[in-house]
Amino acid sequence: MRKRSGFLLSTLLAMSAVGCGGEDDNAVVSTPKPVAIADLRADVNRNGTVDLDDSSEDDREDTWDKDHGAIFLANIDDDAKTCPKTGPNAALAGCNDAFDDIINGPDDLHDLARLKTVAWPEAPKDAYATIALSMPGVEHVRLFKWNGSEFQVFDAASGQLGPDDLVNGVEFAIEGKDILRDTSIWDGLLDVTLKVHGGTGTDGKPIPDAEDTVRMRLAPIIFRHHLDPAEKVYATKFTNDADSSAFMADLGKAVQASGIEAPLVGLPVGDQWTQDFFETTYMSMPAEGGKQHVIHVNLRSANYESGILRAAGKVVFTQFRGKDVAGAVQYDPMHPDEMDSLNSFGNTETIPPHSFDGEDYPLGRVLRGSNPQYYPDKSFDRLIAAQGVQPMVTIDTEWLYVGHVDETVSFIKANTPRGWAMLINDATLAKKMLQDAVDAGQGESPMFVGMKWYDYSDAQATISEVLNDPEVMNTSAWAAAEVDSQLTQIESETGITEADLVKVPFLHQPEYGYAVAYNPGTVNGIYLSDQDFGAPDPHGPVVNGQDIFKKQLEEALAPFGVKVHWIENWNLYHALDGEVHCGSNVTRAIPTDAAWWESGR
């Protein structure tokens, strides 16, 4: 809240000297003492502008909550596209618009939040002001001052505002130098204080000093959820590879059928696990007209083994970074190699928006696989926690060979009070479906016709052979119990019920003492639009002219208005312990019905 030096008492005393209702020509009228004006404004009301004539810009400006408080961005995109496309990892990650102390053109300036001082027309010639930035935020921001023709960097530690600045008012622009990474270092809150030294009044007496403080917050990065419409889909493309061509063709058809305007993007990176090596997030601040000004932030995975970062993740810097698109990476080089699979982004999903136990989560919550003995890079977990808006939910994935949450759960939009449904693996249902087929005299119907495992052994087996395979049956029973435990944990965090679930049947088989999907894990698909879900072709047994696993999923999703697009991924993904979701990635639309600051977190 702005503060002016004390003058009210002297003014009231002067008025009382005149008296009420009388006419005393000899009365002495005191001239009010001059007042130093310290009035700093920011976009406190979050309408995208700083309006000096709008009193709501001054209301509770020194606080930050769900209704009030100015916001600024980490200016880590590359608007002028001056950053290198090649080079060492550290150099790639270190280059962005906040790397230097200049504003790199009008697009760069658009990424900076504004502050303004209210003019003090009567400021004496010896008046001046300073700007103080609170610790530790001062180390993580940069301030620019308008000099009449351009913004120039302003050193708050040594810079001053002179009398002309006070008379005319000053405009500042502020940028964050980096995203939030650890609240023990900084929580993102910054107090900006204008301290006005009043100088000497016309009566020769000093004008009392005044100050005003505005609290600002660095925008967090927001992880996207499945209810946000897909705008662009990515998958690694291998040239002269029949399996890659088949996958890209089926996925491309599904993308087109779902109404996504942008064509499927083929990434030439030599790593087919496209979901795993980068994650699309964003940060935003209010813009005019109720809009949001957005910088997309693509995160490179924290996969770091034997002293080497996962090479494909470089695309966040070499291919994606540009105007309003940033790249970032966070990892601890000392994290255990044996747990590194958990750092792939197939192990990072977002539970859609919900309310539970008196708390609202308008942008959902981050979901990761972890337990006290088997966990992802802890520095990356601290990064997620530092954002504050999407508190993390963890489930145990240690029993899975790959260890990712996308192996057992997914989400779709649903016409329910919650607004969404959770797809979840049900190995028990898969066994029942096969047993029902046997009971109907179909025990000799083959599964996986013409398919081979990674070692080129034949995958084809009859229904009866599968049901009589102790390794598959025992591992599936184990998986069913583990998935039940995952579900119990998600229920305890979100309040979902049986009515919110879509059971997705597939079995499991053992691999090095862990479990992997035996038949293609159809839960591991890509949600392309409200009506379109791309799933791996299950190559299940054909009974009465229909693949029973295709039929089951199509019928399970039909009540939600969702069509299933079948995608061939056996050789390229399933035989290598992954599926469609593992091999694809999505940039989704920024939600228009929820802004992160409305959560108050």
MOTASUL-V57410 format. One record per pair of residues at least 24 apart in sequence whose C-alpha atoms are under 10 Angstrom apart, sorted by the first residue. I is the first residue (numbers start at 0). GAP is how many residues later the second one is. Records with the same first field share a line. If there is no record, write none. Layout:
I: GAP + GAP
This chain:
0: 38 + 39 + 40 + 56 + 57 + 58 + 59 + 60 + 61 + 62 + 210 + 211 + 212 + 213 + 214
1: 35 + 36 + 37 + 38 + 39 + 56 + 57 + 58 + 59 + 60 + 191 + 192 + 208 + 209 + 210 + 211 + 212
2: 33 + 34 + 35 + 36 + 37 + 191 + 192 + 206 + 207 + 208 + 209 + 210
3: 31 + 32 + 33 + 34 + 35 + 192 + 204 + 205 + 206 + 207 + 208
4: 28 + 29 + 30 + 31 + 32 + 33 + 191 + 193 + 202 + 203 + 204 + 205 + 206
5: 27 + 28 + 29 + 30 + 201 + 202 + 203 + 204
6: 25 + 26 + 27 + 28 + 29 + 201
7: 24 + 25 + 27
32: 168 + 169 + 170 + 172 + 174 + 175
33: 88 + 89 + 90 + 164 + 166 + 167 + 168 + 169 + 171 + 172 + 173 + 174
34: 85 + 87 + 88 + 163 + 166 + 172 + 173 + 174 + 175
35: 84 + 86 + 87 + 88 + 91 + 130 + 160 + 161 + 162 + 163 + 165 + 171 + 172 + 173 + 174 + 175
36: 80 + 81 + 82 + 83 + 84 + 85 + 86 + 129 + 130 + 158 + 159 + 160 + 161 + 172 + 173 + 174 + 175
37: 79 + 80 + 81 + 82 + 91 + 128 + 155 + 156 + 157 + 158 + 159 + 160 + 171 + 172 + 173 + 174 + 175
38: 77 + 78 + 79 + 80 + 81 + 130 + 154 + 155 + 156 + 157 + 171 + 172 + 173 + 174 + 175
39: 75 + 76 + 77 + 78 + 79 + 91 + 129 + 130 + 131 + 152 + 153 + 154 + 155 + 171 + 172 + 173 + 174
40: 29 + 73 + 74 + 75 + 76 + 77 + 130 + 151 + 153 + 171 + 172 + 173
41: 27 + 28 + 29 + 71 + 72 + 73 + 74 + 75 + 129 + 130 + 150 + 172 + 173 + 174
42: 25 + 26 + 27 + 28 + 29 + 70 + 71 + 72 + 73 + 171 + 173 + 242 + 243 + 244
43: 24 + 25 + 26 + 27 + 170 + 171 + 172
44: 24 + 25 + 241
45: 24 + 25 + 239 + 240 + 241 + 242 + 244 + 246 + 551
46: 238 + 239 + 240 + 241 + 242 + 243 + 244 + 245
47: 65 + 66 + 237 + 238 + 239 + 240 + 241 + 242 + 243 + 244 + 245
48: 64 + 65 + 66 + 237 + 238 + 239 + 240
49: 63 + 64 + 65 + 66 + 121
50: 64 + 65
51: 64 + 65 + 66 + 67
52: 65
57: 156
59: 153 + 154 + 155
60: 130 + 151 + 152 + 153 + 154 + 155
61: 128 + 129 + 130 + 131 + 150 + 151 + 152 + 153 + 154
62: 126 + 128 + 150 + 151 + 152 + 153
63: 125 + 150 + 151 + 152 + 153 + 533 + 536 + 537
64: 152 + 532 + 533 + 534 + 535 + 536
65: 530 + 531 + 532 + 533 + 534 + 535
66: 530 + 531 + 532 + 533
67: 147 + 148 + 529 + 530 + 532
68: 145 + 146 + 147 + 148 + 528 + 531
69: 43 + 44 + 45 + 119 + 120 + 144 + 145 + 146 + 147 + 148 + 149 + 215 + 216 + 527
70: 41 + 42 + 43 + 103 + 117 + 118 + 119 + 144 + 145 + 146 + 147 + 148 + 149 + 213 + 214 + 215 + 526
71: 39 + 40 + 41 + 42 + 69 + 101 + 102 + 103 + 104 + 116 + 118 + 144 + 145 + 146 + 147 + 148 + 211 + 212 + 213 + 214
72: 38 + 39 + 40 + 68 + 101 + 102 + 103 + 104 + 105 + 106 + 144 + 145 + 146 + 147 + 148 + 210 + 211 + 212 + 220 + 221 + 222
73: 24 + 37 + 38 + 66 + 67 + 100 + 101 + 102 + 103 + 104 + 105 + 106 + 144 + 145 + 146 + 147 + 209 + 210 + 221 + 252
74: 24 + 33 + 34 + 35 + 36 + 37 + 66 + 67 + 99 + 100 + 101 + 102 + 103 + 104 + 220 + 249 + 250 + 251
75: 32 + 35 + 99 + 100 + 101 + 102 + 103 + 219 + 220 + 221 + 245 + 246 + 247 + 248 + 249 + 250 + 251 + 252
76: 31 + 34 + 218 + 219 + 220 + 240 + 244 + 245 + 246 + 247 + 248 + 249 + 250 + 251
77: 26 + 29 + 30 + 239 + 243 + 244 + 245 + 246 + 247 + 248 + 249
78: 25 + 26 + 27 + 28 + 29 + 30 + 31 + 32 + 242 + 243 + 244 + 245 + 246 + 247
79: 24 + 25 + 26 + 27 + 28 + 242 + 243 + 244
80: 240 + 241 + 242
81: 240
82: 234 + 235 + 238 + 239
83: 233 + 234
84: 229 + 230 + 232 + 233 + 234 + 235 + 236
85: 228 + 231 + 232
86: 227 + 231
87: 226
88: 219 + 220 + 222 + 224 + 225 + 228 + 240
89: 239
91: 222 + 224 + 225 + 226 + 235 + 236
92: 207 + 221 + 223 + 224 + 225 + 233 + 234 + 235 + 236 + 237
93: 84 + 223 + 233 + 234 + 235
94: 222 + 231 + 232
95: 81 + 82 + 221 + 225 + 226 + 230 + 231 + 232
96: 78 + 80 + 225 + 226 + 229
97: 43 + 44 + 77 + 78 + 79 + 80
98: 78 + 79
99: 42 + 53 + 77
100: 41 + 42 + 43 + 51 + 52 + 53
101: 40 + 42 + 49 + 50 + 51
102: 41 + 47 + 48 + 49 + 50 + 70 + 72
106: 216 + 217
107: 215 + 216
108: 42 + 64 + 65 + 66
109: 63 + 183 + 214
110: 62 + 63 + 64 + 65 + 173 + 174 + 182 + 183 + 184 + 213
111: 30 + 31 + 32 + 60 + 61 + 62 + 63 + 64 + 173
112: 30 + 59 + 60 + 61 + 62 + 63 + 103 + 172 + 173 + 174
113: 29 + 30 + 31 + 57 + 58 + 59 + 60 + 61
114: 28 + 29 + 30 + 55 + 56 + 57 + 58 + 59 + 77 + 99
115: 29 + 53 + 54 + 55 + 56 + 57
116: 48 + 49 + 50 + 51 + 52 + 53 + 54 + 55 + 77 + 95
117: 47 + 48 + 49 + 50 + 51 + 52 + 53
118: 45 + 46 + 47 + 48 + 49 + 50 + 51
119: 43 + 44 + 45 + 46 + 47 + 48 + 49
120: 42 + 43 + 44 + 45 + 46 + 47 + 48
121: 41 + 44 + 45 + 79
122: 39 + 40 + 41 + 42 + 43 + 44 + 45 + 74 + 75 + 76 + 77 + 78 + 84
123: 38 + 39 + 40 + 42 + 43 + 74 + 75 + 76 + 77 + 78 + 83
124: 37 + 38 + 39 + 41 + 42 + 73 + 74 + 75 + 76
125: 36 + 37 + 71 + 72 + 73 + 74 + 75
126: 34 + 35 + 36 + 37 + 38 + 39 + 40 + 69 + 70 + 71 + 72 + 73 + 74 + 79 + 80 + 82
127: 32 + 33 + 34 + 35 + 36 + 37 + 38 + 67 + 68 + 69 + 70 + 71 + 81
128: 30 + 31 + 32 + 33 + 34 + 36 + 37 + 65 + 66 + 67 + 68 + 69 + 80 + 81 + 82
129: 25 + 26 + 27 + 28 + 29 + 30 + 31 + 32 + 63 + 64 + 65 + 66 + 67 + 81
130: 24 + 25 + 26 + 27 + 28 + 29 + 30 + 61 + 62 + 63 + 64 + 65 + 80 + 81 + 82
131: 24 + 25 + 26 + 27 + 59 + 60 + 61 + 62 + 63 + 81
132: 24 + 57 + 58 + 59 + 60 + 61 + 80 + 81 + 82
133: 55 + 56 + 57 + 58 + 59 + 81
134: 51 + 54 + 55 + 56
135: 49 + 50 + 51 + 52 + 53 + 54
136: 39 + 48 + 49 + 50 + 51 + 52 + 53 + 54 + 55 + 80 + 81
137: 38 + 48 + 52 + 53 + 54
138: 37 + 38 + 47
139: 35 + 36 + 37 + 38 + 39 + 40 + 46 + 48 + 50 + 78
140: 33 + 34 + 35 + 36 + 37 + 47 + 49 + 77
141: 31 + 32 + 33 + 34 + 35
142: 29 + 30 + 31 + 32 + 33
143: 27 + 28 + 29 + 30 + 31
144: 25 + 26 + 27 + 28 + 29
145: 24 + 25 + 26 + 27
146: 24 + 25
155: 36
159: 35 + 36
160: 33 + 34 + 35
161: 34
162: 35 + 36
165: 30
174: 43
175: 41 + 42 + 43
176: 41
177: 40 + 150
178: 39 + 40 + 41 + 42 + 104 + 118 + 149 + 204 + 207 + 208
179: 38 + 39 + 40 + 41 + 202 + 203 + 204 + 205 + 206 + 207 + 208
180: 39 + 149 + 198 + 199 + 200 + 201 + 202 + 203 + 204 + 205 + 206
181: 197 + 198 + 199 + 200 + 201 + 202 + 203 + 204 + 205
182: 199 + 200 + 202 + 203 + 204 + 205
183: 198 + 202
184: 201
185: 200
186: 30 + 31 + 199 + 200 + 201
187: 28 + 29 + 30 + 31 + 32 + 198 + 199 + 200
188: 26 + 27 + 28 + 29 + 30
189: 24 + 25 + 26 + 27 + 28
190: 24 + 25 + 26
191: 24
216: 68 + 380
217: 65 + 66 + 67 + 169
218: 63 + 64 + 65 + 66 + 168 + 377 + 378
219: 61 + 62 + 63 + 64 + 65 + 163 + 164 + 166 + 167 + 168 + 169 + 170 + 376 + 377 + 381
220: 59 + 60 + 61 + 62 + 63 + 74 + 75 + 76 + 77 + 162 + 163 + 165 + 166 + 167 + 168 + 169 + 375
221: 58 + 59 + 60 + 61 + 62 + 74 + 75 + 128 + 141 + 142 + 143 + 144 + 162 + 165 + 166 + 167 + 168 + 368 + 374
222: 56 + 57 + 58 + 59 + 60 + 74 + 125 + 126 + 127 + 128 + 140 + 141 + 142 + 143 + 161 + 164 + 166 + 167
223: 55 + 56 + 57 + 58 + 125 + 126 + 127 + 128 + 139 + 140 + 141 + 142 + 362 + 363 + 364 + 365 + 366 + 367
224: 56 + 124 + 125 + 126 + 127 + 128 + 138 + 139 + 140 + 141 + 186 + 187 + 363 + 364 + 366
225: 123 + 124 + 125 + 126 + 127 + 184 + 185 + 186 + 187 + 194 + 300 + 301 + 302 + 303 + 304 + 360 + 362
226: 123 + 124 + 125 + 126 + 136 + 184 + 185 + 186 + 187 + 192 + 193 + 300 + 301 + 302 + 303 + 361 + 362 + 364
227: 124 + 135 + 185 + 299 + 300 + 301 + 302 + 359 + 360 + 361 + 362 + 363 + 364
228: 31 + 298 + 299 + 300 + 301 + 357 + 358 + 359 + 360 + 361 + 362
229: 25 + 28 + 29 + 30 + 31 + 32 + 296 + 297 + 298 + 299 + 300 + 355 + 356 + 357 + 358 + 359 + 360
230: 24 + 28 + 29 + 30 + 31 + 32 + 297 + 298 + 355 + 356 + 357 + 358 + 359
231: 28 + 29 + 30 + 31 + 32 + 33 + 296 + 353 + 354 + 355 + 356 + 357
232: 27 + 29 + 30 + 31 + 32 + 33 + 293 + 295 + 351 + 352 + 353 + 354 + 355
233: 29 + 30 + 31 + 32 + 33 + 40 + 41 + 349 + 350 + 351 + 352 + 353
234: 29 + 30 + 31 + 32 + 33 + 34 + 36 + 37 + 38 + 39 + 40 + 345 + 346 + 347 + 348 + 349 + 350 + 351
235: 29 + 30 + 31 + 32 + 33 + 34 + 35 + 36 + 37 + 38 + 39 + 76 + 347 + 348 + 349
236: 28 + 29 + 30 + 31 + 32 + 33 + 34 + 35 + 37
237: 28 + 29 + 30 + 31 + 32 + 33 + 34
238: 29 + 31
240: 331
241: 329 + 330
242: 325 + 326 + 327 + 328 + 329 + 330
243: 28 + 324 + 325 + 327 + 328 + 329
244: 323
245: 321 + 322 + 323 + 326
246: 289 + 320 + 321 + 322 + 323 + 324 + 325 + 326 + 333 + 336
247: 319 + 320 + 321 + 335 + 336
248: 318 + 319
249: 284 + 286 + 315 + 316 + 317 + 318 + 319
250: 275 + 283 + 284 + 285 + 314 + 315 + 316 + 317 + 318 + 329 + 333
251: 315
252: 281 + 312 + 313 + 314
253: 272 + 274 + 278 + 279 + 280 + 281 + 310 + 311 + 312 + 313
254: 271 + 272 + 273 + 274 + 277 + 278 + 279 + 310
255: 272
256: 271 + 272 + 274 + 275 + 308
257: 269 + 270 + 271 + 272 + 273 + 274 + 275 + 276 + 305 + 307
258: 269 + 270 + 272 + 273
259: 268 + 269
263: 320 + 322
264: 319 + 320 + 321
265: 318
266: 45 + 48 + 52
267: 44 + 47
268: 42 + 43 + 44 + 45 + 46
269: 41 + 42
270: 39 + 40 + 41 + 42 + 312
271: 40 + 300 + 301 + 306 + 310 + 311 + 312
272: 39 + 71 + 72 + 73 + 299 + 300 + 305 + 306 + 307 + 308 + 309 + 310 + 311 + 312
273: 38 + 39 + 70 + 71 + 72 + 306 + 307 + 308 + 309 + 310 + 311 + 312
274: 26 + 69 + 70 + 71 + 72 + 73 + 131 + 305 + 306 + 307 + 308 + 309 + 310 + 311
275: 24 + 25 + 26 + 27 + 34 + 36 + 37 + 65 + 66 + 67 + 68 + 69 + 70 + 71 + 72 + 128 + 305 + 306 + 307 + 308 + 309
276: 24 + 25 + 26 + 33 + 34 + 35 + 36 + 37 + 38 + 39 + 66 + 67 + 68 + 69 + 305 + 308
277: 24 + 34 + 35 + 36 + 37 + 38 + 49 + 50 + 51 + 66 + 67 + 68 + 307
278: 34 + 37 + 48 + 49 + 65 + 66 + 67 + 69 + 70 + 306 + 307 + 308
279: 36 + 46 + 47 + 65 + 305 + 306 + 307 + 308
280: 44 + 45 + 46 + 306 + 307 + 309
281: 42 + 43 + 44 + 305 + 306 + 307 + 308
282: 43 + 307 + 313
283: 306 + 311 + 312 + 313
284: 310 + 311 + 312
285: 309 + 311
289: 302
290: 301 + 304
291: 298 + 299 + 300 + 303
292: 31
293: 30 + 31 + 296
294: 27 + 28 + 29 + 30 + 31
295: 24 + 25 + 26 + 27 + 28 + 29 + 30 + 31 + 291 + 294
296: 24 + 27 + 28 + 29 + 30 + 31
297: 27 + 28 + 29 + 30 + 31 + 289
298: 27 + 28 + 29 + 30 + 31 + 46
299: 27 + 28 + 29 + 30 + 31 + 44 + 45
300: 27 + 28 + 29 + 30 + 42 + 43 + 44 + 79
301: 27 + 28 + 29 + 30 + 31 + 33 + 38 + 39 + 40 + 41 + 42 + 43 + 74 + 75 + 77 + 78
302: 27 + 28 + 29 + 30 + 32 + 34 + 36 + 37 + 38 + 39 + 40 + 41 + 42 + 73 + 74
303: 27 + 28 + 29 + 30 + 31 + 32 + 33 + 36 + 37 + 39 + 40 + 73
304: 28 + 29 + 30 + 31 + 32 + 33 + 34 + 35 + 36
305: 27 + 28 + 30 + 31
306: 26 + 27 + 30
307: 25
308: 24
309: 34
328: 51
329: 47 + 48 + 49 + 50 + 51 + 52 + 53
330: 45 + 46 + 47 + 48 + 49 + 50 + 52
331: 45 + 46 + 47 + 48
332: 44 + 46
333: 43
334: 40 + 41 + 42 + 43 + 44
335: 38 + 39 + 40 + 41
336: 40
337: 36 + 37
338: 31 + 34 + 35 + 36 + 37 + 38 + 59 + 63 + 64
339: 34 + 35 + 36 + 37 + 62 + 63
340: 34 + 35 + 36 + 60 + 61 + 62 + 63
341: 26 + 27 + 28 + 32 + 33 + 34 + 35 + 55 + 56 + 60 + 61 + 62 + 63
342: 25 + 26 + 32 + 33 + 34 + 35 + 37 + 38 + 60 + 61
343: 32 + 58 + 59 + 60 + 238
344: 59 + 60 + 61 + 237 + 240
345: 56 + 57 + 58 + 59 + 60 + 61 + 178 + 232 + 235 + 236 + 237 + 238 + 239
346: 29 + 50 + 55 + 56 + 57 + 58 + 59 + 60 + 235
347: 44 + 46 + 56 + 57 + 58
348: 44 + 55 + 56 + 57 + 60 + 61 + 62
349: 40 + 42 + 43 + 60 + 61
350: 39 + 41 + 42 + 58 + 59 + 60 + 69 + 71 + 139 + 143
351: 59 + 60 + 61 + 66 + 67 + 68 + 69 + 70 + 142
352: 37 + 65 + 66 + 67 + 141 + 241
353: 63 + 64 + 65 + 66 + 140 + 141 + 142
354: 63 + 138 + 139 + 140
355: 136 + 137 + 138 + 139 + 140
356: 135 + 136 + 137 + 138
358: 135 + 240
359: 239 + 240
360: 28 + 29 + 30 + 133 + 235 + 237 + 238 + 240
361: 27 + 28 + 231 + 232 + 233 + 234 + 235 + 236 + 237
362: 26 + 27 + 228 + 230 + 231 + 232 + 233 + 236
363: 25 + 26 + 27 + 28 + 130
364: 24 + 25 + 26 + 27 + 28 + 128 + 129
365: 24 + 25 + 26 + 27 + 28
366: 24 + 25 + 26 + 27 + 28 + 38 + 39 + 123
367: 24 + 25 + 26 + 27 + 28 + 29 + 35 + 36 + 37 + 38
368: 24 + 25 + 26 + 27 + 28 + 29 + 31 + 34 + 35 + 36 + 37 + 117
369: 24 + 25 + 26 + 27 + 28 + 33 + 34 + 35
370: 24 + 25 + 26 + 27
371: 24
372: 25
373: 24 + 25 + 29
374: 28
386: 214
387: 208 + 211 + 212 + 213
388: 207 + 208 + 209 + 210 + 211 + 212
389: 206 + 209 + 211
390: 210
391: 101
392: 96 + 97 + 99 + 100 + 101
393: 92 + 95 + 96 + 99
394: 87 + 88 + 90 + 91 + 92 + 93 + 94 + 95
395: 86 + 87 + 89 + 90 + 93
396: 85 + 86 + 89 + 118
397: 84 + 116 + 117
398: 79 + 80 + 83 + 84 + 114 + 115 + 116 + 117
399: 79 + 82 + 108 + 110 + 111 + 113 + 114 + 115 + 116 + 117
400: 109 + 110 + 111 + 112 + 113 + 114 + 115 + 116 + 176
401: 109 + 112 + 113 + 114 + 175 + 176
402: 111 + 112 + 113
403: 174 + 178
404: 81 + 119
405: 115 + 117 + 118 + 119 + 172 + 173 + 175 + 176
406: 109 + 110 + 114 + 115 + 116 + 117 + 118 + 170 + 171 + 172 + 174 + 175
407: 71 + 75 + 78 + 79 + 96 + 98 + 109 + 113 + 114 + 115 + 116
408: 74 + 77 + 78 + 93 + 94 + 95 + 113 + 114 + 115 + 116
409: 92 + 94 + 112 + 113 + 114 + 115 + 116 + 117 + 171
410: 90 + 91 + 112 + 114 + 115 + 116
411: 90 + 114 + 115 + 116 + 117 + 118 + 119 + 120 + 121 + 145 + 148 + 150
412: 114 + 116 + 117 + 118 + 147 + 148 + 149
413: 86 + 116 + 143 + 145 + 146 + 147 + 148
414: 144 + 145 + 146
415: 83 + 84 + 144
416: 83
417: 77 + 78 + 82
418: 81
419: 76 + 80 + 81 + 140
420: 75 + 76 + 77 + 78 + 79 + 80 + 81 + 139
421: 65 + 74 + 75 + 76 + 77 + 78 + 79 + 80 + 81 + 82 + 101
422: 77 + 78 + 79 + 80 + 81 + 99 + 100 + 101 + 133 + 134
423: 59 + 60 + 62 + 63 + 77 + 78 + 79 + 80 + 81 + 98 + 99 + 100
424: 54 + 55 + 58 + 59 + 62 + 77 + 78 + 79 + 80 + 81 + 82 + 92 + 96 + 97 + 98 + 99
425: 50 + 51 + 53 + 54 + 55 + 57 + 58 + 76 + 77 + 78 + 79 + 80 + 81 + 97
426: 46 + 48 + 49 + 50 + 51 + 52 + 53 + 54 + 56 + 76 + 77 + 78 + 79 + 80 + 81 + 90
427: 45 + 48 + 49 + 51 + 52 + 53 + 75 + 76 + 77 + 78 + 79
428: 51 + 74 + 75 + 76 + 77 + 78
429: 46 + 73 + 74 + 75 + 76 + 77 + 78 + 89 + 118 + 119 + 122
430: 32 + 35 + 36 + 42 + 45 + 46 + 74 + 75 + 76
431: 35 + 73
432: 30 + 72 + 73 + 115 + 116 + 119
433: 28 + 29 + 30 + 32 + 33 + 106 + 107 + 114 + 115
434: 28 + 29 + 32
436: 26 + 27 + 104 + 105 + 106 + 111
437: 25 + 26 + 29
439: 103
440: 102
441: 99 + 100 + 101 + 102
442: 24 + 98
443: 97
444: 95 + 96 + 97 + 98
445: 93 + 94 + 95 + 96 + 97
446: 72 + 91 + 92 + 93 + 94 + 95 + 100
447: 71 + 72 + 90 + 91 + 92 + 93 + 122
448: 90 + 91 + 92
449: 89
450: 88 + 119 + 120 + 124
451: 118 + 119 + 123
452: 117 + 118 + 121 + 122 + 123
453: 116 + 117 + 118 + 119 + 120 + 121 + 122 + 123
454: 120
455: 119
458: 59 + 60 + 116
459: 79 + 80
460: 80
461: 79
462: 77 + 78
465: 41 + 52
468: 40
469: 39
470: 37 + 38 + 39
471: 35 + 36 + 37 + 38 + 43 + 44 + 45 + 46
472: 34 + 35 + 36 + 37
473: 33 + 34 + 35 + 36
474: 32 + 33 + 34 + 35 + 36 + 38 + 39 + 40 + 41 + 42 + 43
475: 30 + 31 + 32 + 33 + 34 + 39 + 40 + 41 + 42
476: 30 + 31
477: 30 + 31 + 36 + 37
478: 28 + 29 + 30 + 35 + 36 + 37 + 38
479: 27 + 28
501: 51 + 54 + 55
502: 49 + 50 + 53 + 54
503: 45 + 48 + 49 + 52
504: 44 + 47 + 48
505: 32 + 34 + 43
510: 66
514: 62
515: 58 + 60 + 61 + 62
516: 57 + 58 + 60 + 61 + 62
517: 56 + 57 + 59
518: 30 + 51 + 55 + 56
519: 29 + 49 + 50 + 53 + 54 + 55 + 57 + 58 + 59 + 60
520: 53 + 56 + 57 + 58 + 59 + 60
521: 27 + 28 + 31 + 44 + 57 + 58 + 59
522: 30 + 56 + 57 + 58
523: 54 + 55 + 56 + 57 + 58 + 59
524: 39 + 40 + 41 + 42 + 54 + 55 + 56 + 57 + 58 + 59
525: 38 + 39 + 53 + 54 + 55 + 56 + 57 + 58 + 59 + 60
526: 35 + 37 + 54 + 59
527: 37 + 58 + 60
528: 33 + 34 + 59
529: 30 + 31 + 32 + 33
530: 26 + 27 + 29 + 30 + 31 + 32 + 33
531: 25 + 29 + 30 + 31 + 32 + 33
532: 24 + 29 + 30 + 31 + 32 + 33
533: 29 + 30 + 31 + 32 + 33 + 46 + 47
534: 29 + 30 + 31 + 32 + 33 + 34 + 44 + 45 + 46
535: 28 + 29 + 30 + 31 + 32 + 33 + 34 + 37 + 38 + 42 + 43 + 44 + 45
536: 28 + 29 + 30 + 31 + 32 + 33 + 37 + 42 + 43
537: 28 + 29 + 30 + 31 + 32 + 36
538: 29 + 31
